[in-house]
Amino acid sequence: MKKPFDKELSVKELAALPDGDIDYSDIPELDETFWKNATVRWPDRPKQPLNVRFDADVVEWFKSQGRGYQTRMNAVLRSFYEAHKAQ
């Protein structure tokens, strides 16, 4: 399999790529069956109040997604935790 690029691209370089240059061949199509069976998994554990600092652009992006941005941030952190806790 030929690598399309000699080096890993930066975020800026990726953003500048025309959509037509993106190779989606290794990503399966998402059909109606996928979306029909898709569910959002929200944590069902009690939450602990915490004072944290996040990068402003990260917070603004989550806020731009609408209500529940803190719950979505928690879901992303939980996903990372679940993927790495066994290591």
N, C-alpha and C positions, 0 to 999 in steps of 0.2 A: 504494500500500500504506500503510495507516494504522499509525503507530507506536503500540504499546499503552501506552507511557508517555511523558510529556513530558520526563523526564530519565533519565539512567542511574541505576540503582538501586545502592545500597551492598550489600555482602555481607550486612549485618544485615537490610536490607529484602528482599533476595532470599530469605533463609532464612525470613522471616516470611510469605512468599507461600504461600497455600494451593495445593496441587498442582493443583487444578481451574482456577486462574487462569493456569497456565503454558501458553503457546501452543506446541505441538509441530508445527504444520502445516508448518514448513519443514525438518523433520528426517525423513529417510526411515525407514521401519520396518526394524528389523533382524530378518530372518527366519533360518530354519535354515541357508540357504545362506551367509549372511554368517558365522555362527559356525563352520560346517563348514570354511570356507576361511580363517578368521582365524588368524594366527600371531603369537607374541610375538617381536619382534626384539631379541636381546641382542647387545651389542657384542662383536665377536670380536678386538678389539685388546688388546694387553697394557695393564694398568692401572699407573698411577704412584701410589705412596703419596703422600698429601698430608694436611696438617693444616689443616682448615678449620673455620669456625664457621657454623652454621646456626641459625635461630630454633628455639627448643625445641619450639614447637607443630608446626613442619614436620617435624622429626625424629620426634617422637612419632607423628604421623599416618603417616609411612612405616613406622615400626616396627610400628604397629598392623595393618599389612597382612600381617605375617608375615615369615618368613625371607627374606633376599635384599633387604632394604630399601635397602642401599647400592647394589646393582646396579640397582634400580628408580630410585633418585635419579640415578644415572649415565645411565640410559636417558632420563629426562626432560631432563636437561641436554644429552644428545646430540641429542635431537629439536629442542630450541631452537637448538642450534648448526647443525644441518643446515638448518633453516628460514631462518637468518639469515646463514650464511657467505658466500653469493653477493652480499650487499648491499654 
